[in-house]
Amino acid sequence: MILTAIWVYQTLIKAKTGNVLMWVAGCAIVFLVIQVLFYNINIMIIDGLDGKDVGGEYDRDLTSVGDRKTQEGAGGWFMPVFFELLPPFAGVLAVALIRCQFILKQALTPANLFSGIKELFVSIKNSFKTSSN
């Protein structure tokens, strides 16, 4: 979420848009809401795949996807990895849509959605450089 907030902040500064902090806060909230929503959806899907009736004493942490048993055998590693990576990716995608549609007012293309990510990491890398005079 921090990288996404920095990405939106840099976009707003380059686009010379007003209400920078409101946009960054709004995008951070959207990221968090989408991520929590997808974690809950993932948990419902995984619990549905389990096929067991969990009963009334079911008291599992709502954001704990990793301890759920998904499938056995070959390929059993795929679903837990997919369910762990989907919520953050969905959050980044939601912020990218907001950034592209409302901040930059550009067409929704993959190049426009994810523009500026390279510059984000370059600026972070450059922030660690020290100048010796």
PyMOL commands that set and color helices and strands:
alter all, ss='L'
color gray80, all
select helices_A, chain A and resi 2-15+20-50+78-103+110-113+117-127
alter helices_A, ss='H'
color red, helices_A
deselect
rebuild
show_as cartoon
